Amino acid sequence: MSKNIELNVFAHQHSKLLNERAYSAVELVEATLQNLKDHELNAYITVTESLALKQAELADERIKLGTAGPLTGIPIAIKDLLSTVDNITTAGSKILENYRPVFDCTVVERLQNAGAIIVAKTNLDEFAMGSSNEHSAFGPVKNPWNYQKVSGGSSGGSAVAVANRDVSISLGTDTGGSIRQPAAFCGITGLKPTYGRVSRYGVIAFGSSLEQVGPFGRDATDIANVLQIIAGIDVRDSTTVKIPVPDYQEDFDKGLAGLRIGVPAQFFQDGLDNDVRLAVENAIELFENEGAIIDRSLQLPTSPASLPVYYIIAPSEASANLARYDGVKYGFSFLEGKSVDEEMSLTRSIGFGQEVKRRIMLGTYALSAGYYDAYYLKAQKVRTLIRKEFERAFQTYDLLLTPTTPTVAFGLGEKIEDPYSMYLNDLYTLPVNISGNPAISMPCGFSNELPIGLQLIAKPFDEKTLLRATHAYQTLTDWHMEQPQN
Ligand code: GLN
């Protein structure tokens, strides 16, 4: 029997209680494992029970020795796109259903060195392609606020793990919004770091020039503690940068006063749900009352082009990254063809789902000899314009403030037949993957009993200001304390 432990607390509270010996890491992990086996949300692909219990014993040793850090003994769930040695890593795909990596990705290695305990690999859209988690070979993830609604995606399982209070922190990846959008739909906080801030080594690749690993949590302190560990240069990922990792909580008591905040008009146009608009307007008012300097004259005219630009660049990179799944090197293979060619083609046709095939075809087309200039090259040029537009804006502002998504969580099955309307959901999250800036989503209200997300965007490598503002907002409001009743 596992000990009766209150799981609905922040990671920093668990850490305090572990150090006071209110319970041990082994007891906390046992209670967590019991809880995550208990529900029907389909958030997990693998529960890493024996690994977790082994790590918990090590964490208890460290706590006894007095060498524990803030994440020592803390259970954490990670997106099943992150390679874990000896534990199946599926990327949500049939083509990798039995794949056991021979190494840990850098972020997992760093978390484990800090004493964090991996309890589960979470469900996701196949190869992180999707906005609803309905494109997983392991079935959709349900939203804990309403079981008929999507969790958001592609990191839906990781968002639900935190929203449902199974764990207090988790990891996702964000190529076009896959941390911020499910965080918004599930009523929690999620951060996409600056491109180059966190190592992608061992993260199964989709759109390599766009994606970053980042934390989900319920408050700025927990998010800061995770980022503190995973950020920084990695010799195994040449896109990480040698910029020192600051103390992310250093400015936590500075509040909102004096922050110059731009509110870009392009994020408040047609298609924005009225309740979402009102909730974000209320947040703006609060920021202003607390001494932030709000400017609504900001125009980012090129930013709406992020949608077409993303849906050329991301599929192009995906078509190259996914060429390696041929049934020979990794995972699933279909060996009943008449030739090697036929076997490879059947492996891919059976192993990949519909959305992944759609992206591979789109990307292959955009990169093909006759169309490269018209599509891929053009998209890269517009990408540069978008990045410059952000650079210009940040000469004037410390932060930009926008809604995270145009609507709250939509119904399961509602958009699955209409890829374009699914893609439109990413309108406000995509621009910062195109530009590389960091951004965070936090809960700021409700519509029809479903959470609404507020997005803040900062200068490259200025996660510190993002977290300072998030902490200030969460000190003044209680949206992040609301929890689903089920
Ligand atoms: N929803 C976007 C897509 O389908 C973004 C996915 C992501 O961020 N991984 O590509």
Residues whose N, C-alpha, C, O or C-beta is under 5 A from the ligand:
A	BS01	LIG	A128 M129 G130 S131 G153 S154 T173 D174 T175 G176 G177 S178 D426
